[in-house]
């Protein structure tokens, strides 16, 4: 299943439905050390501040001054690669 992107009521958060169980609920915050390779990859995208994972989706939050156009594509590629294996 292709990763699908949905808006949320929060303009600084997007929901990425991946179609498989992601585990969780788990939360990751920028600036905190974590050994989760997926979270590390997503948090390396400039502007992402936090990640919430549960059920079959991942919600990314960003800084208010970052444009989703700069985040959504790279995040979708990382998630697609991670969950297609």
N, CA, C and O atoms as a GROMACS GRO file, in nm:
protein
  340
    1UNK      N    1   0.083  -0.118   0.000
    1UNK     CA    2   0.000   0.000   0.000
    1UNK      C    3   0.088   0.125   0.000
    1UNK      O    4   0.186   0.135   0.075
    2UNK      N    5   0.053   0.218  -0.083
    2UNK     CA    6   0.126   0.344  -0.085
    2UNK      C    7   0.092   0.424   0.039
    2UNK      O    8  -0.021   0.418   0.089
    3UNK      N    9   0.188   0.499   0.088
    3UNK     CA   10   0.165   0.585   0.204
    3UNK      C   11   0.073   0.698   0.162
    3UNK      O   12   0.099   0.768   0.064
    4UNK      N   13  -0.034   0.715   0.238
    4UNK     CA   14  -0.130   0.820   0.209
    4UNK      C   15  -0.118   0.932   0.311
    4UNK      O   16  -0.101   0.906   0.431
    5UNK      N   17  -0.126   1.056   0.263
    5UNK     CA   18  -0.111   1.173   0.349
    5UNK      C   19  -0.247   1.239   0.368
    5UNK      O   20  -0.320   1.262   0.271
    6UNK      N   21  -0.280   1.269   0.494
    6UNK     CA   22  -0.406   1.335   0.526
    6UNK      C   23  -0.378   1.456   0.616
    6UNK      O   24  -0.288   1.453   0.699
    7UNK      N   25  -0.457   1.559   0.597
    7UNK     CA   26  -0.446   1.674   0.686
    7UNK      C   27  -0.509   1.642   0.820
    7UNK      O   28  -0.585   1.545   0.833
    8UNK      N   29  -0.479   1.722   0.919
    8UNK     CA   30  -0.537   1.709   1.053
    8UNK      C   31  -0.593   1.846   1.091
    8UNK      O   32  -0.568   1.944   1.022
    9UNK      N   33  -0.669   1.853   1.200
    9UNK     CA   34  -0.718   1.984   1.244
    9UNK      C   35  -0.604   2.081   1.279
    9UNK      O   36  -0.623   2.203   1.276
   10UNK      N   37  -0.488   2.027   1.312
   10UNK     CA   38  -0.371   2.108   1.343
   10UNK      C   39  -0.295   2.137   1.214
   10UNK      O   40  -0.248   2.042   1.150
   11UNK      N   41  -0.281   2.263   1.173
   11UNK     CA   42  -0.210   2.292   1.047
   11UNK      C   43  -0.062   2.256   1.052
   11UNK      O   44   0.004   2.252   0.947
   12UNK      N   45  -0.008   2.231   1.170
   12UNK     CA   46   0.132   2.194   1.184
   12UNK      C   47   0.152   2.044   1.202
   12UNK      O   48   0.257   2.000   1.248
   13UNK      N   49   0.050   1.964   1.167
   13UNK     CA   50   0.061   1.818   1.176
   13UNK      C   51  -0.004   1.754   1.054
   13UNK      O   52  -0.109   1.799   1.006
   14UNK      N   53   0.059   1.649   1.004
   14UNK     CA   54   0.004   1.569   0.896
   14UNK      C   55   0.003   1.423   0.938
   14UNK      O   56   0.092   1.378   1.011
   15UNK      N   57  -0.098   1.351   0.892
   15UNK     CA   58  -0.111   1.208   0.921
   15UNK      C   59  -0.069   1.129   0.796
   15UNK      O   60  -0.118   1.153   0.686
   16UNK      N   61   0.022   1.034   0.817
   16UNK     CA   62   0.071   0.948   0.709
   16UNK      C   63   0.023   0.806   0.739
   16UNK      O   64   0.073   0.741   0.830
   17UNK      N   65  -0.074   0.758   0.663
   17UNK     CA   66  -0.125   0.623   0.681
   17UNK      C   67  -0.038   0.528   0.600
   17UNK      O   68  -0.024   0.544   0.478
   18UNK      N   69   0.020   0.427   0.668
   18UNK     CA   70   0.115   0.338   0.602
   18UNK      C   71   0.057   0.202   0.570
   18UNK      O   72   0.118   0.127   0.494
   19UNK      N   73  -0.060   0.167   0.625
   19UNK     CA   74  -0.128   0.043   0.588
   19UNK      C   75  -0.084  -0.081   0.663
   19UNK      O   76  -0.136  -0.189   0.637
   20UNK      N   77   0.009  -0.068   0.754
   20UNK     CA   78   0.051  -0.180   0.838
   20UNK      C   79   0.066  -0.130   0.981
   20UNK      O   80   0.078  -0.009   1.005
   21UNK      N   81   0.066  -0.222   1.075
   21UNK     CA   82   0.079  -0.184   1.216
   21UNK      C   83   0.217  -0.126   1.241
   21UNK      O   84   0.318  -0.188   1.211
   22UNK      N   85   0.220  -0.005   1.297
   22UNK     CA   86   0.347   0.061   1.329
   22UNK      C   87   0.386   0.042   1.474
   22UNK      O   88   0.490   0.091   1.518
   23UNK      N   89   0.302  -0.029   1.550
   23UNK     CA   90   0.328  -0.046   1.693
   23UNK      C   91   0.284   0.077   1.768
   23UNK      O   92   0.215   0.164   1.714
   24UNK      N   93   0.322   0.083   1.891
   24UNK     CA   94   0.294   0.203   1.966
   24UNK      C   95   0.173   0.190   2.057
   24UNK      O   96   0.123   0.080   2.078
   25UNK      N   97   0.129   0.299   2.109
   25UNK     CA   98   0.168   0.434   2.071
   25UNK      C   99   0.309   0.470   2.117
   25UNK      O  100   0.352   0.435   2.226
   26UNK      N  101   0.380   0.541   2.029
   26UNK     CA  102   0.515   0.588   2.056
   26UNK      C  103   0.525   0.733   2.013
   26UNK      O  104   0.465   0.774   1.913
   27UNK      N  105   0.600   0.810   2.090
   27UNK     CA  106   0.623   0.950   2.056
   27UNK      C  107   0.774   0.977   2.057
   27UNK      O  108   0.846   0.930   2.145
   28UNK      N  109   0.818   1.053   1.959
   28UNK     CA  110   0.959   1.091   1.948
   28UNK      C  111   0.965   1.243   1.929
   28UNK      O  112   0.883   1.300   1.856
   29UNK      N  113   1.060   1.306   1.994
   29UNK     CA  114   1.072   1.452   1.990
   29UNK      C  115   1.212   1.489   1.943
   29UNK      O  116   1.311   1.429   1.985
   30UNK      N  117   1.219   1.589   1.857
   30UNK     CA  118   1.349   1.637   1.807
   30UNK      C  119   1.436   1.680   1.924
   30UNK      O  120   1.389   1.740   2.020
   31UNK      N  121   1.564   1.648   1.914
   31UNK     CA  122   1.660   1.688   2.016
   31UNK      C  123   1.681   1.586   2.126
   31UNK      O  124   1.769   1.602   2.210
   32UNK      N  125   1.601   1.481   2.126
   32UNK     CA  126   1.618   1.374   2.225
   32UNK      C  127   1.684   1.256   2.157
   32UNK      O  128   1.648   1.220   2.045
   33UNK      N  129   1.779   1.196   2.223
   33UNK     CA  130   1.845   1.079   2.166
   33UNK      C  131   1.749   0.962   2.164
   33UNK      O  132   1.678   0.936   2.261
   34UNK      N  133   1.748   0.892   2.054
   34UNK     CA  134   1.662   0.775   2.041
   34UNK      C  135   1.729   0.676   1.948
   34UNK      O  136   1.797   0.715   1.853
   35UNK      N  137   1.709   0.549   1.975
   35UNK     CA  138   1.773   0.448   1.891
   35UNK      C  139   1.678   0.390   1.787
   35UNK      O  140   1.708   0.287   1.727
   36UNK      N  141   1.566   0.455   1.763
   36UNK     CA  142   1.471   0.409   1.662
   36UNK      C  143   1.515   0.463   1.526
   36UNK      O  144   1.515   0.585   1.505
   37UNK      N  145   1.553   0.375   1.433
   37UNK     CA  146   1.605   0.424   1.304
   37UNK      C  147   1.502   0.501   1.222
   37UNK      O  148   1.538   0.596   1.152
   38UNK      N  149   1.376   0.462   1.228
   38UNK     CA  150   1.273   0.535   1.153
   38UNK      C  151   1.257   0.676   1.210
   38UNK      O  152   1.253   0.773   1.135
   39UNK      N  153   1.247   0.687   1.342
   39UNK     CA  154   1.232   0.818   1.404
   39UNK      C  155   1.354   0.906   1.374
   39UNK      O  156   1.339   1.025   1.347
   40UNK      N  157   1.472   0.848   1.380
   40UNK     CA  158   1.594   0.923   1.351
   40UNK      C  159   1.591   0.978   1.209
   40UNK      O  160   1.626   1.093   1.185
   41UNK      N  161   1.548   0.894   1.114
   41UNK     CA  162   1.542   0.937   0.974
   41UNK      C  163   1.440   1.049   0.956
   41UNK      O  164   1.468   1.148   0.888
   42UNK      N  165   1.323   1.035   1.015
   42UNK     CA  166   1.220   1.137   1.001
   42UNK      C  167   1.259   1.267   1.070
   42UNK      O  168   1.238   1.375   1.015
   43UNK      N  169   1.317   1.257   1.188
   43UNK     CA  170   1.357   1.377   1.261
   43UNK      C  171   1.476   1.448   1.197
   43UNK      O  172   1.507   1.562   1.232
   44UNK      N  173   1.543   1.381   1.103
   44UNK     CA  174   1.653   1.447   1.032
   44UNK      C  175   1.602   1.542   0.923
   44UNK      O  176   1.680   1.620   0.868
   45UNK      N  177   1.474   1.536   0.893
   45UNK     CA  178   1.414   1.628   0.796
   45UNK      C  179   1.399   1.764   0.865
   45UNK      O  180   1.332   1.772   0.968
   46UNK      N  181   1.458   1.868   0.811
   46UNK     CA  182   1.448   2.001   0.875
   46UNK      C  183   1.304   2.045   0.894
   46UNK      O  184   1.223   2.038   0.801
   47UNK      N  185   1.273   2.090   1.014
   47UNK     CA  186   1.140   2.141   1.045
   47UNK      C  187   1.052   2.047   1.123
   47UNK      O  188   0.954   2.091   1.185
   48UNK      N  189   1.083   1.918   1.123
   48UNK     CA  190   1.002   1.823   1.198
   48UNK      C  191   1.038   1.835   1.346
   48UNK      O  192   1.155   1.833   1.384
   49UNK      N  193   0.933   1.847   1.430
   49UNK     CA  194   0.954   1.864   1.573
   49UNK      C  195   0.918   1.740   1.653
   49UNK      O  196   0.977   1.715   1.758
   50UNK      N  197   0.820   1.662   1.605
   50UNK     CA  198   0.782   1.541   1.678
   50UNK      C  199   0.712   1.442   1.587
   50UNK      O  200   0.664   1.475   1.478
   51UNK      N  201   0.710   1.318   1.637
   51UNK     CA  202   0.650   1.206   1.564
   51UNK      C  203   0.562   1.130   1.662
   51UNK      O  204   0.603   1.104   1.775
   52UNK      N  205   0.443   1.094   1.618
   52UNK     CA  206   0.355   1.008   1.696
   52UNK      C  207   0.319   0.889   1.609
   52UNK      O  208   0.273   0.906   1.496
   53UNK      N  209   0.340   0.768   1.660
   53UNK     CA  210   0.312   0.645   1.585
   53UNK      C  211   0.214   0.559   1.663
   53UNK      O  212   0.234   0.535   1.782
   54UNK      N  213   0.110   0.512   1.596
   54UNK     CA  214   0.017   0.416   1.656
   54UNK      C  215  -0.067   0.355   1.544
   54UNK      O  216  -0.079   0.411   1.435
   55UNK      N  217  -0.125   0.240   1.573
   55UNK     CA  218  -0.210   0.170   1.477
   55UNK      C  219  -0.139   0.157   1.342
   55UNK      O  220  -0.032   0.096   1.334
   56UNK      N  221  -0.197   0.214   1.235
   56UNK     CA  222  -0.137   0.204   1.102
   56UNK      C  223  -0.096   0.341   1.047
   56UNK      O  224  -0.091   0.361   0.926
   57UNK      N  225  -0.067   0.433   1.137
   57UNK     CA  226  -0.030   0.567   1.088
   57UNK      C  227   0.079   0.632   1.172
   57UNK      O  228   0.106   0.593   1.286
   58UNK      N  229   0.139   0.732   1.111
   58UNK     CA  230   0.243   0.814   1.173
   58UNK      C  231   0.200   0.959   1.155
   58UNK      O  232   0.169   1.002   1.044
   59UNK      N  233   0.198   1.035   1.263
   59UNK     CA  234   0.167   1.177   1.255
   59UNK      C  235   0.295   1.256   1.279
   59UNK      O  236   0.364   1.237   1.379
   60UNK      N  237   0.324   1.345   1.187
   60UNK     CA  238   0.441   1.431   1.199
   60UNK      C  239   0.396   1.573   1.233
   60UNK      O  240   0.298   1.623   1.177
   61UNK      N  241   0.467   1.636   1.325
   61UNK     CA  242   0.443   1.777   1.357
   61UNK      C  243   0.566   1.857   1.315
   61UNK      O  244   0.678   1.808   1.319
   62UNK      N  245   0.541   1.981   1.275
   62UNK     CA  246   0.648   2.067   1.224
   62UNK      C  247   0.646   2.202   1.293
   62UNK      O  248   0.551   2.235   1.364
   63UNK      N  249   0.751   2.278   1.271
   63UNK     CA  250   0.754   2.416   1.320
   63UNK      C  251   0.657   2.499   1.235
   63UNK      O  252   0.637   2.469   1.118
   64UNK      N  253   0.598   2.602   1.293
   64UNK     CA  254   0.502   2.684   1.218
   64UNK      C  255   0.560   2.751   1.093
   64UNK      O  256   0.487   2.778   0.998
   65UNK      N  257   0.689   2.779   1.093
   65UNK     CA  258   0.749   2.850   0.980
   65UNK      C  259   0.803   2.758   0.870
   65UNK      O  260   0.860   2.806   0.772
   66UNK      N  261   0.785   2.627   0.886
   66UNK     CA  262   0.829   2.532   0.785
   66UNK      C  263   0.712   2.498   0.694
   66UNK      O  264   0.599   2.482   0.740
   67UNK      N  265   0.738   2.486   0.565
   67UNK     CA  266   0.634   2.455   0.466
   67UNK      C  267   0.622   2.304   0.449
   67UNK      O  268   0.723   2.234   0.437
   68UNK      N  269   0.499   2.254   0.449
   68UNK     CA  270   0.478   2.110   0.429
   68UNK      C  271   0.535   2.063   0.294
   68UNK      O  272   0.571   1.946   0.281
   69UNK      N  273   0.542   2.149   0.197
   69UNK     CA  274   0.596   2.110   0.067
   69UNK      C  275   0.741   2.063   0.079
   69UNK      O  276   0.787   1.983  -0.003
   70UNK      N  277   0.812   2.112   0.179
   70UNK     CA  278   0.951   2.073   0.199
   70UNK      C  279   0.965   1.945   0.283
   70UNK      O  280   1.072   1.885   0.287
   71UNK      N  281   0.858   1.904   0.348
   71UNK     CA  282   0.863   1.790   0.440
   71UNK      C  283   0.790   1.667   0.388
   71UNK      O  284   0.841   1.556   0.398
   72UNK      N  285   0.671   1.687   0.333
   72UNK     CA  286   0.582   1.575   0.300
   72UNK      C  287   0.646   1.473   0.206
   72UNK      O  288   0.637   1.353   0.230
   73UNK      N  289   0.708   1.519   0.100
   73UNK     CA  290   0.769   1.426   0.003
   73UNK      C  291   0.879   1.341   0.063
   73UNK      O  292   0.874   1.219   0.053
   74UNK      N  293   0.979   1.403   0.126
   74UNK     CA  294   1.084   1.323   0.188
   74UNK      C  295   1.031   1.229   0.297
   74UNK      O  296   1.077   1.115   0.307
   75UNK      N  297   0.935   1.275   0.376
   75UNK     CA  298   0.879   1.189   0.481
   75UNK      C  299   0.804   1.071   0.420
   75UNK      O  300   0.816   0.958   0.467
   76UNK      N  301   0.729   1.097   0.315
   76UNK     CA  302   0.655   0.990   0.247
   76UNK      C  303   0.752   0.886   0.191
   76UNK      O  304   0.725   0.766   0.200
   77UNK      N  305   0.862   0.930   0.133
   77UNK     CA  306   0.962   0.837   0.079
   77UNK      C  307   1.024   0.752   0.190
   77UNK      O  308   1.040   0.631   0.173
   78UNK      N  309   1.059   0.814   0.303
   78UNK     CA  310   1.117   0.739   0.415
   78UNK      C  311   1.019   0.635   0.466
   78UNK      O  312   1.056   0.520   0.488
   79UNK      N  313   0.893   0.674   0.484
   79UNK     CA  314   0.792   0.581   0.535
   79UNK      C  315   0.764   0.470   0.435
   79UNK      O  316   0.752   0.354   0.473
   80UNK      N  317   0.755   0.504   0.307
   80UNK     CA  318   0.730   0.403   0.204
   80UNK      C  319   0.842   0.301   0.203
   80UNK      O  320   0.816   0.181   0.197
   81UNK      N  321   0.964   0.347   0.208
   81UNK     CA  322   1.079   0.258   0.207
   81UNK      C  323   1.081   0.169   0.331
   81UNK      O  324   1.106   0.049   0.322
   82UNK      N  325   1.054   0.228   0.446
   82UNK     CA  326   1.059   0.153   0.573
   82UNK      C  327   0.951   0.046   0.581
   82UNK      O  328   0.978  -0.066   0.624
   83UNK      N  329   0.829   0.079   0.540
   83UNK     CA  330   0.718  -0.014   0.557
   83UNK      C  331   0.689  -0.102   0.437
   83UNK      O  332   0.597  -0.184   0.442
   84UNK      N  333   0.764  -0.089   0.329
   84UNK     CA  334   0.742  -0.175   0.213
   84UNK      C  335   0.826  -0.302   0.218
   84UNK      O  336   0.806  -0.392   0.136
   85UNK      N  337   0.919  -0.310   0.312
   85UNK     CA  338   1.006  -0.428   0.322
   85UNK      C  339   0.935  -0.547   0.381
   85UNK      O  340   0.995  -0.654   0.395
   0.00000   0.00000   0.00000
